[in-house]
Every structure is written in C-alpha cells, then in structure tokens.
Amino acid sequence: MALPSANLWVAAYDIAAPRRLRDVATCCENYGRRLQQSVFLCDCSRDEIRALRAEVVDIMTLAADHFTLLPLCQRCRDAVVQDGLEKSLPGDRSTMVV
C-alpha cells in the first residue's frame, strides 16, 4: 500500500480487549503524542508509519478491533482548530492558543 508523503498523522483505534488495548496504546506512545484516550498525533516518516501500522496489526484481532491512520497535509495542518488545553502540533515553532 502506497502511503501519502505527509509527516503528520492522526492514529485512532477502537480495541475490544483490555490487554490488546494497552498494547496498542503503548505502541502508539512510541510514535506520537496522545491527544485523547485512543487518538494520537504522530510526527513520523513513511517508514515509521509503516512500522507503527505493522506493529499495531500484529497486536490486533482484525475481526474485533479497528485502527485508522489519517495523514495531515500542510494545508490541513494549517487549518487545525483546537479548544481547551494548549497543545502545539509537532514541529510547530509557535504555540497555538485558541
């Protein structure tokens, strides 16, 4: 599968079993920053995203679990709106306060 050239990705998952859920969360923590319980923002190369996906797929039960990777292009990244606690996007030099 050819992956887009984006370096910023949203990783989200819904894992049915607590043990697999912990394992997937730990895996995602190695590649990105948690935004919400099952949502991570990953500043990764294509090779790193391939590795993340492979690790998560190895943990998952495909018939019961779900994992999604969404690339964020620069235009999408510039359009991100956040409310609440201040969290800058990976690679941003300025802090976003909304």
C-alpha positions as CSV (number, residue, x, y, z in Angstrom):
1,M,0.0,0.0,0.0
2,A,1.4,3.4,-1.0
3,L,1.3,5.9,1.8
4,P,1.0,9.7,1.3
5,S,4.0,11.9,1.9
6,A,2.5,13.6,5.0
7,N,4.7,13.5,8.0
8,L,1.9,14.4,10.5
9,W,-0.6,11.6,11.1
10,V,-3.6,11.0,13.3
11,A,-3.7,7.5,14.7
12,A,-7.0,6.3,16.2
13,Y,-8.2,3.0,17.4
14,D,-11.0,1.0,18.9
15,I,-9.7,-2.2,20.5
16,A,-12.1,-4.7,22.1
17,A,-9.9,-6.4,24.7
18,P,-8.2,-4.6,27.6
19,R,-4.8,-6.3,27.1
20,R,-4.7,-5.6,23.3
21,L,-5.9,-2.0,24.1
22,R,-2.9,-1.5,26.5
23,D,-0.5,-3.0,24.0
24,V,-1.8,-0.8,21.1
25,A,-1.7,2.3,23.3
26,T,1.9,1.6,24.3
27,C,2.8,1.1,20.7
28,C,1.3,4.4,19.7
29,E,3.0,6.2,22.6
30,N,6.3,5.1,21.0
31,Y,5.4,7.0,17.8
32,G,3.3,10.0,18.8
33,R,1.6,12.1,21.5
34,R,-1.7,11.2,22.9
35,L,-4.5,13.7,22.1
36,Q,-7.3,11.7,23.7
37,Q,-7.8,8.2,25.1
38,S,-7.5,6.4,21.7
39,V,-6.2,9.2,19.5
40,F,-2.6,10.1,18.9
41,L,-0.8,12.7,16.8
42,C,2.3,11.2,15.2
43,D,5.1,13.2,13.5
44,C,6.6,10.3,11.5
45,S,8.2,9.4,8.3
46,R,6.6,7.0,5.9
47,D,8.9,4.2,7.2
48,E,7.9,5.0,10.8
49,I,4.2,4.9,9.9
50,R,4.6,1.6,8.1
51,A,6.4,0.2,11.2
52,L,3.6,1.6,13.5
53,R,0.9,0.0,11.4
54,A,2.7,-3.3,11.2
55,E,3.2,-3.4,15.0
56,V,-0.5,-2.5,15.7
57,V,-1.8,-5.0,13.1
58,D,0.3,-7.7,14.8
59,I,-1.4,-6.9,18.1
60,M,-5.0,-6.5,16.8
61,T,-7.6,-9.1,16.2
62,L,-8.8,-7.9,12.8
63,A,-12.3,-9.3,13.3
64,A,-12.9,-7.4,16.6
65,D,-10.6,-4.3,16.5
66,H,-10.1,-1.2,14.4
67,F,-7.1,1.1,13.6
68,T,-7.1,4.2,11.4
69,L,-4.2,6.4,10.2
70,L,-5.1,9.8,8.8
71,P,-2.4,11.8,7.0
72,L,-2.4,15.6,7.6
73,C,-1.0,17.6,4.7
74,Q,0.4,21.1,5.4
75,R,-2.9,22.7,4.3
76,C,-4.9,20.6,6.7
77,R,-2.3,21.1,9.4
78,D,-2.6,24.9,9.0
79,A,-6.4,24.6,9.4
80,V,-6.4,22.6,12.6
81,V,-8.6,24.2,15.3
82,Q,-8.1,23.3,18.9
83,D,-10.0,24.3,22.0
84,G,-9.2,23.8,25.7
85,L,-5.8,22.9,27.0
86,E,-2.9,24.4,25.0
87,K,-1.1,21.8,22.9
88,S,1.1,22.7,19.9
89,L,1.3,20.4,16.9
90,P,4.6,18.6,16.5
91,G,7.1,20.7,14.6
92,D,5.3,24.0,15.2
93,R,7.6,26.7,16.3
94,S,4.9,28.8,17.7
95,T,2.3,27.8,20.3
96,M,-1.3,27.7,19.2
97,V,-3.7,29.2,21.8
98,V,-7.4,29.1,20.9
